[in-house]
């Protein structure tokens, strides 16, 4: 009788860095470059519960401003899979994350990083939900696709625009979110 041999699959002796890890880091550094050149700071959240980083802004005199800007990063090597017929992007997000962001008083942005092109597209999440009359609490599916305009690319002026969005939120509340 022939003896059966076992196929031995060598196990890695160490943890390995995947392409997903690499492009996730690239996405953070891509955004950070624009934020830092605008004179702001960005802090990565290594415990990810729906926010990957937050940005603090400063006025022309270098004084810190109230409020934060939140960023959720997504990175891909295959941007074409999210491209719609009109060139805009459709990216699925978990409903539980959207529910969290919808209730966040300060602006939260989805940034979709296209690694091969070294480019990124962004979406102001709360404004998108409001403009499209989406009540996330009523969404029954576990995910919802958000449409990101192709023209909404991350550029040198984007952090200043985000800063203005934050200032608009603060001015609507009179600067007091707590009473």
ChimeraX attribute file (.defattr): number of C-alpha atoms within 10 A of each C-alpha:
attribute: neighborCount
match mode: 1-to-1
recipient: residues
	/A:1	3
	/A:2	4
	/A:3	5
	/A:4	6
	/A:5	6
	/A:6	6
	/A:7	6
	/A:8	6
	/A:9	6
	/A:10	6
	/A:11	6
	/A:12	7
	/A:13	6
	/A:14	6
	/A:15	6
	/A:16	8
	/A:17	8
	/A:18	9
	/A:19	11
	/A:20	13
	/A:21	11
	/A:22	12
	/A:23	20
	/A:24	18
	/A:25	13
	/A:26	17
	/A:27	22
	/A:28	22
	/A:29	14
	/A:30	17
	/A:31	23
	/A:32	20
	/A:33	13
	/A:34	18
	/A:35	22
	/A:36	14
	/A:37	12
	/A:38	16
	/A:39	15
	/A:40	19
	/A:41	16
	/A:42	21
	/A:43	14
	/A:44	15
	/A:45	14
	/A:46	9
	/A:47	8
	/A:48	10
	/A:49	10
	/A:50	17
	/A:51	20
	/A:52	18
	/A:53	20
	/A:54	17
	/A:55	20
	/A:56	18
	/A:57	24
	/A:58	15
	/A:59	11
	/A:60	7
	/A:61	6
	/A:62	10
	/A:63	9
	/A:64	13
	/A:65	13
	/A:66	12
	/A:67	18
	/A:68	18
	/A:69	20
	/A:70	24
	/A:71	27
	/A:72	23
	/A:73	21
	/A:74	20
	/A:75	21
	/A:76	18
	/A:77	15
	/A:78	11
	/A:79	17
	/A:80	11
	/A:81	11
	/A:82	17
	/A:83	16
	/A:84	13
	/A:85	7
	/A:86	8
	/A:87	13
	/A:88	16
	/A:89	21
	/A:90	18
	/A:91	18
	/A:92	13
	/A:93	15
	/A:94	13
	/A:95	19
	/A:96	17
	/A:97	16
	/A:98	21
	/A:99	16
	/A:100	13
	/A:101	22
	/A:102	22
	/A:103	10
	/A:104	13
	/A:105	16
	/A:106	20
	/A:107	23
	/A:108	25
	/A:109	23
	/A:110	22
	/A:111	23
	/A:112	23
	/A:113	27
	/A:114	20
	/A:115	19
	/A:116	11
	/A:117	9
	/A:118	12
	/A:119	15
	/A:120	22
	/A:121	21
	/A:122	22
	/A:123	21
	/A:124	17
	/A:125	22
	/A:126	21
	/A:127	15
	/A:128	16
	/A:129	16
	/A:130	11
	/A:131	9
	/A:132	9
	/A:133	9
	/A:134	13
	/A:135	12
	/A:136	19
	/A:137	11
	/A:138	9
	/A:139	13
	/A:140	9
	/A:141	10
	/A:142	11
	/A:143	15
	/A:144	17
	/A:145	13
	/A:146	17
	/A:147	17
	/A:148	25
	/A:149	15
	/A:150	16
	/A:151	10
	/A:152	13
	/A:153	17
	/A:154	19
	/A:155	13
	/A:156	14
	/A:157	12
	/A:158	17
	/A:159	23
	/A:160	16
	/A:161	11
	/A:162	19
	/A:163	22
	/A:164	12
	/A:165	18
	/A:166	21
	/A:167	18
	/A:168	15
	/A:169	17
	/A:170	17
	/A:171	11
	/A:172	10
	/A:173	12
	/A:174	9
	/A:175	14
	/A:176	9
	/A:177	11
	/A:178	5
	/A:179	5
